């Protein structure tokens, strides 16, 4: 049996171990801050993932989103990259054959890949990964700027989730078969950021107002809305103030609150001094289970009808 001094020393060592983990699953440093960060004007996708699997999740989601972007905006992609995103990617070394790599070799290769990417940030030809400095979160920025000016993240996600639902409809064998076709293992929710702005209420209101005005199909009087407002770590914003200010924009256009099954969902995600905003029409945010691929593959679309007397209020948890 260990002595008390030894037990105390072990406890102190455990406290010093870093939170998070690397993609080997053996622990490691969490995503670090870096010069690259979300900046006003950016367009992209805010992703939550399994702790310690951020890098793998990023690769999975990048593949799925890049494919959707190419399908929806082929001419814009061609103009931005000089070809398809696949053509623009760096060629990987060909296999030299021989015996398959051991687990240790694969881990060593992944660790080296992490070291080769400064600050933990990397990019494909269409999406740039930006670490958030905390576990489980990262941002995929649409690049270059000429492509970002054309791509609508909401349309991209509707395309991705619509495809997932279609593939499930073709699958046989129930949930097990559908889950077997899931294209992401570690990514959870994928939120569209149609715009990033500074963490100021006036800036958020201006961005929401502009997005509502250009949303297709148009946001019309008599429709219902719900707000999904999340104030994450480090932000000085007051959630109630944000909710009241954004709700006023929708009320002014003749929309009414319906938390259960809204026609229009307004997403406001604050992280430190930046805020991502999106307007999702046609009830798609609820239908696609808050853009959670795992939930859609496991449960299918959420097509339940709203209660006759829908609860009026604001979404408490995003």
C-alpha positions in Angstrom: 0.0 0.0 0.0 1.3 3.4 -0.9 2.3 5.8 1.9 0.3 9.1 2.3 3.2 11.2 1.0 3.3 9.1 -2.1 -0.4 9.3 -2.6 -0.3 13.1 -2.2 2.5 13.3 -4.8 0.5 11.3 -7.3 -2.5 13.5 -6.8 -0.4 16.6 -7.5 1.0 15.0 -10.7 -2.6 14.2 -11.9 -3.6 17.8 -11.4 -0.8 18.9 -13.6 -1.8 16.7 -16.6 -3.2 18.8 -19.4 -6.9 18.7 -20.3 -8.0 17.3 -23.6 -6.1 14.8 -25.7 -4.6 14.2 -29.1 -6.0 12.1 -31.8 -4.1 9.0 -30.5 -6.5 8.9 -27.6 -3.6 8.8 -25.2 -4.0 12.3 -23.8 -2.1 15.4 -24.9 -2.4 19.1 -25.2 -5.7 20.8 -26.0 -6.0 23.0 -29.0 -4.0 26.1 -28.4 -4.6 29.8 -29.2 -2.9 30.9 -32.4 -2.5 34.0 -34.5 -5.3 32.7 -36.8 -8.7 33.2 -35.2 -12.3 34.0 -36.2 -12.4 37.5 -37.5 -15.3 39.8 -38.5 -16.4 39.2 -42.1 -15.5 35.5 -42.1 -18.0 32.8 -43.3 -17.9 29.2 -42.3 -18.9 26.5 -39.9 -18.6 26.2 -36.2 -18.1 22.6 -35.2 -18.3 20.7 -31.9 -16.6 17.3 -31.6 -15.6 14.5 -29.3 -12.9 15.6 -26.9 -9.4 14.8 -28.1 -10.6 14.0 -31.6 -10.9 17.6 -32.9 -8.3 17.1 -35.7 -9.9 13.9 -37.1 -13.4 15.4 -36.8 -12.1 18.4 -38.7 -10.9 16.2 -41.6 -14.1 14.3 -41.7 -16.3 17.5 -41.7 -14.0 19.2 -44.2 -14.4 16.3 -46.6 -18.2 16.3 -46.3 -18.6 20.1 -46.6 -16.1 20.5 -49.4 -18.0 17.9 -51.5 -21.2 19.8 -50.9 -19.7 23.2 -51.8 -18.4 21.7 -55.0 -21.8 20.3 -55.9 -23.6 23.6 -55.1 -21.1 26.1 -56.5 -19.0 24.3 -59.2 -18.2 27.4 -61.2 -17.2 29.4 -58.1 -15.0 26.6 -56.9 -13.4 26.3 -60.3 -12.7 30.1 -60.4 -11.3 30.1 -56.9 -9.1 27.1 -57.2 -8.4 26.7 -60.9 -10.1 23.3 -60.7 -11.8 21.1 -58.2 -10.8 21.0 -54.6 -9.5 17.5 -55.1 -7.2 18.8 -57.8 -6.0 21.6 -55.6 -5.1 19.4 -52.7 -1.5 18.4 -52.1 -0.7 15.0 -53.5 0.0 12.4 -50.9 3.0 10.1 -51.2 2.2 6.8 -52.8 2.3 3.7 -50.7 5.6 1.9 -50.8 3.8 -1.4 -50.1 5.1 -3.9 -47.5 3.5 -4.8 -44.2 0.7 -2.5 -42.8 1.8 0.0 -40.3 1.6 -0.8 -36.6 -0.5 1.2 -34.2 2.7 2.7 -32.9 3.7 3.8 -36.4 0.3 5.3 -37.1 0.4 7.3 -33.8 3.9 8.5 -34.6 2.8 9.6 -38.0 -0.1 11.5 -36.6 2.0 13.2 -34.0 4.4 14.3 -36.7 1.6 15.6 -38.8 0.4 17.7 -35.8 3.9 19.1 -35.4 4.1 19.9 -39.1 1.1 22.2 -38.8 2.0 25.3 -36.9 -0.4 26.3 -34.1 -2.6 23.3 -34.9 -4.3 25.1 -37.8 -4.4 23.8 -41.3 -6.5 24.1 -44.5 -7.7 22.4 -47.6 -8.3 24.4 -50.8 -11.9 25.3 -49.7 -11.9 25.3 -45.9 -9.3 26.5 -43.3 -9.3 24.9 -39.8 -9.0 27.4 -37.0 -8.6 26.0 -33.5 -10.5 27.7 -30.7 -8.0 27.1 -27.9 -10.4 24.8 -26.0 -11.5 21.2 -26.2 -14.2 20.1 -28.6 -14.6 23.2 -30.7 -13.2 24.5 -34.0 -14.1 26.7 -36.9 -13.9 25.9 -40.6 -13.5 29.1 -42.6 -14.6 29.1 -46.2 -11.6 30.2 -48.4 -10.6 32.1 -50.4 -12.5 35.3 -50.0 -13.9 35.1 -53.5 -15.6 31.8 -52.7 -16.7 32.9 -49.3 -18.6 35.8 -50.9 -20.7 33.2 -52.9 -21.1 30.3 -50.5 -24.1 30.2 -48.1 -23.3 27.9 -45.1 -27.0 27.4 -44.5 -27.6 26.1 -48.0 -24.5 23.9 -47.7 -25.8 22.3 -44.5 -29.3 21.8 -45.9 -27.6 20.0 -48.8 -25.5 17.8 -46.5 -28.3 16.9 -44.1 -30.8 16.4 -47.0 -28.3 14.0 -48.5 -27.9 12.1 -45.2 -31.7 11.7 -44.9 -31.9 10.5 -48.5 -29.2 7.9 -47.9 -31.0 6.7 -44.8 -34.2 6.3 -46.8 -32.4 4.0 -49.2 -30.7 2.0 -46.4 -32.2 -1.2 -45.2 -32.0 -2.7 -41.7 -33.1 0.2 -39.6 -31.0 2.4 -37.4 -28.0 0.1 -37.4 -27.8 0.3 -41.2 -28.3 4.0 -41.3 -25.6 4.6 -38.6 -23.2 2.4 -40.6 -23.4 5.0 -43.4 -22.5 8.0 -41.2 -19.7 10.0 -42.7 -18.5 11.5 -39.5 -17.4 9.6 -36.3 -16.4 12.4 -34.1 -18.1 15.6 -35.3 -21.4 16.4 -33.5 -23.1 19.7 -34.4 -22.1 21.8 -37.4 -23.4 25.3 -37.1 -23.5 27.7 -40.1 -21.9 31.1 -39.7 -23.2 33.3 -42.5 -21.2 36.0 -40.9 -18.9 36.7 -38.0 -18.9 40.0 -36.2 -17.5 41.7 -33.1 -19.2 40.8 -29.8 -21.3 43.9 -29.6 -25.1 44.0 -29.5 -25.4 46.7 -32.2 -23.2 44.7 -34.5 -25.2 41.5 -34.0 -28.5 43.3 -34.6 -27.1 44.8 -37.8 -25.9 41.4 -39.1 -29.2 39.7 -38.2 -31.2 42.5 -39.9 -29.1 42.1 -43.1 -29.4 38.3 -43.1 -33.1 38.4 -42.6 -33.6 40.8 -45.5 -31.6 38.5 -47.9 -32.8 35.1 -46.7 -34.3 32.8 -49.3 -37.1 31.9 -49.4 -38.0 35.3 -48.0 -38.9 35.8 -44.3 -42.5 36.9 -44.3 -45.0 38.5 -42.0 -47.0 36.0 -40.1 -44.2 33.4 -39.9 -42.9 32.2 -36.6 -39.3 32.4 -35.2 -37.1 31.0 -32.5 -33.7 32.2 -31.2 -30.8 29.9 -30.4 -28.5 32.2 -28.4 -25.4 30.7 -26.9 -22.9 32.8 -24.9 -19.8 30.8 -24.5 -16.7 31.1 -22.3 -14.9 34.4 -22.2 -17.7 36.6 -23.8 -18.8 39.7 -22.0 -22.2 39.8 -23.8 -25.3 39.7 -21.7 -27.6 37.0 -23.1 -30.8 38.6 -22.1 -29.8 41.9 -23.8 -28.9 40.0 -27.0 -32.2 38.1 -27.0 -34.3 41.2 -26.6 -32.4 43.1 -29.3 -32.5 40.3 -31.9 -36.2 39.4 -31.1 -37.1 43.0 -31.7 -35.8 42.7 -35.3 -38.1 39.7 -36.0 -41.1 41.3 -34.2 -40.7 44.4 -36.3 -41.2 42.2 -39.4 -44.4 40.7 -38.1 -43.1 37.4 -36.9 -44.2 35.6 -33.7 -42.3 33.4 -31.3 -42.7 29.7 -31.6 -40.1 27.7 -29.7 -41.4 24.3 -30.6 -41.6 24.4 -34.4 -40.5 27.8 -35.8 -40.4 28.7 -39.5 -37.3 30.7 -39.0 -34.4 30.1 -36.5 -31.9 32.7 -35.8 -28.6 31.4 -34.5 -26.3 33.6 -32.4 -23.1 31.9 -31.1 -20.8 34.1 -29.0 -17.2 33.0 -28.3 -14.9 35.4 -26.5 -15.0 38.6 -28.5 -16.5 37.2 -31.7 -20.1 36.2 -32.6 -21.3 33.9 -35.4 -24.7 34.5 -36.8 -27.1 32.7 -39.2 -30.7 32.7 -40.2 -32.2 29.3 -41.1 -35.6 29.4 -42.9 -38.2 26.7 -43.6 -37.9 25.0 -40.2 -34.7 23.2 -41.2 -32.9 23.9 -37.9 -35.5 21.8 -36.0 -36.0 19.3 -38.8 -32.3 18.5 -38.9 -32.0 18.3 -35.2 -30.1 21.5 -34.7 -27.7 20.4 -37.4 -26.4 17.4 -35.5 -25.4 14.7 -37.9 -25.1 12.0 -35.3 -28.7 12.7 -34.1 -30.1 12.7 -37.6 -28.4 9.4 -38.4 -29.6 7.9 -35.2 -33.1 9.2 -35.1 -33.9 10.6 -38.6 -35.5 13.9 -39.3 -37.5 15.6 -36.6 -40.9 16.0 -38.3 -43.2 16.0 -35.3 -45.9 18.6 -35.4 -45.8 21.5 -33.0 -48.3 21.5 -30.1 -51.5 23.4 -30.7 -50.4 26.0 -28.1 -46.7 26.3 -28.8 -44.5 27.5 -25.9 -43.6 31.1 -26.3 -40.0 31.9 -25.3 -36.4 31.6 -26.3 -34.3 28.5 -26.6 -32.4 28.0 -23.4 -29.9 25.4 -24.6 -28.3 25.4 -28.1 
